[in-house]
Amino acid sequence: MDFDALFQSQLDNLKQEGNYRIFAELERKAGQFPRAKCHNDDAPDDVTVWCSNDYLGMGQHPMVARAMKDAIDACGAGAGGTRNISGTNHAHKCLEAELADLHGKESALLFTSGYVSNWTVLSTLGSRLPDCVILSDALNHASMIEGIRHSRANKVIWKHNDPEDLDRKLACLPANAPKIVAFESVYSMDGDICPMQEIVEVAEQHGAMTYLDEVHAVGLYGPRGGGVSERENLAHRITLIEGTLGKAFGVLGGYITGSEALCDFMRSFASGFIFTTALPPAVAAAAQTSIAYLKQSGKERELHRERVDYLRKRLDQEGIPHMKNPSHIIPVMIKDPVKCRVLADILMQDYGIYVQPINYPTVPKGTERLRFTPSPLHSIEDIEHLVMALKTLWKQCAIAHQVA
Ligand SMILES: *Cc1c(COP(=O)(O)O)cnc(C)c1O
């Protein structure tokens, strides 16, 4: 059996469709965010990153880096085991307390990543609660979809951000079955935000538990960075809030927060929590520093919002169509995988602007896009440079000027 030929034929298909993924090989430079060195042959040495999920540049914040270095000096590189067998470090418990406080919950539990937390928690809930039904928003992240699938629980998909459809679907289910409504606050590809209050009310009326992914909102929204649920004063009405330490907090890891019993249940039954090495204590210490800092500092969030508004305004002025949404994510629709890749290549090669083309399967075919995430550390000059480049390319490529 020629396995490589089997692999290669599927890769060739991807290439033919224009959906083959090419990674930019970056070397981030501490203190110079959003600048990075680029190691790809056909790119300039120095590029400006326009698609980072390190939304506030906290991954390079001196206090965060210092906390990580100090923890390495104090505790060494690794955790030393799974959480169960010698791997629970003091830094993990401190971080869990910080997270529980961030969301106003009794308890929190750490995972290796946000992906792992969604996957393992939803699969554990769905498989351990008898007759459980999981109601999943149609645009939920792959990590939730895979976790739900693995649970083998009954799954009902409700129309994206549509509380009325959710209501109808909940009404069809047996009154005594445990129901879980799984959704996100900020959807990262379109940048739209869920109608959280309506969803929570519908779930409450049907006695359903709410599972909220705040991955693209923690650190960014709410007076202390507790996410959209904090901003809308709804956190106390949500059963489980899940988040990441890898995006706005700038480090690595995932977590859930909720009741003492819920977190203890996951600690005791969730395979993806139990049978894996704990995060390095230095990672936990750095993440805790980042969270604690953003709880009491609003200036990064404020400047972030200003930069996002400014880029939107400039795109409008130059007639470059971008998707309107209430978040910090600015998608510029290209609607063709090959064009999307070509535009990204030119931006990189001729302008030193790095934006990753977003193609299928991350988004549906025909909705390919460039997705810009301005940070507080992108200067006005950076934004003007980007707008000028897009303006020039728009003229050259004559891409349809309709707004998505
Ligand atoms: C990125 C992402 C995750 C996964 O988080 P990681 O910490 O990067 O693994 C989960 N949910 C959503 C909506 C995401 O975009």
PDBQT file of the ligand as one rigid body, heavy atoms in Angstrom, charges set to zero:
ROOT
HETATM    1  C1  LIG A 501      -9.226  29.550  19.110  1.00  0.00    +0.000 C 
HETATM    2  C2  LIG A 501     -10.567  29.074  19.580  1.00  0.00    +0.000 A 
HETATM    3  C3  LIG A 501     -10.670  28.062  20.528  1.00  0.00    +0.000 A 
HETATM    4  C4  LIG A 501      -9.476  27.274  20.961  1.00  0.00    +0.000 C 
HETATM    5  O1  LIG A 501      -8.688  27.970  21.855  1.00  0.00    +0.000 OA
HETATM    6  P1  LIG A 501      -7.120  27.641  21.919  1.00  0.00    +0.000 P 
HETATM    7  O2  LIG A 501      -6.722  28.066  23.273  1.00  0.00    +0.000 OA
HETATM    8  O3  LIG A 501      -6.484  28.392  20.803  1.00  0.00    +0.000 OA
HETATM    9  O4  LIG A 501      -6.989  26.156  21.722  1.00  0.00    +0.000 OA
HETATM   10  C5  LIG A 501     -11.898  27.758  21.065  1.00  0.00    +0.000 A 
HETATM   11  N1  LIG A 501     -13.015  28.403  20.663  1.00  0.00    +0.000 NA
HETATM   12  C6  LIG A 501     -12.959  29.359  19.717  1.00  0.00    +0.000 A 
HETATM   13  C7  LIG A 501     -14.215  30.050  19.321  1.00  0.00    +0.000 C 
HETATM   14  C8  LIG A 501     -11.746  29.723  19.139  1.00  0.00    +0.000 A 
HETATM   15  O5  LIG A 501     -11.697  30.631  18.172  1.00  0.00    +0.000 OA
ENDROOT
TORSDOF 0
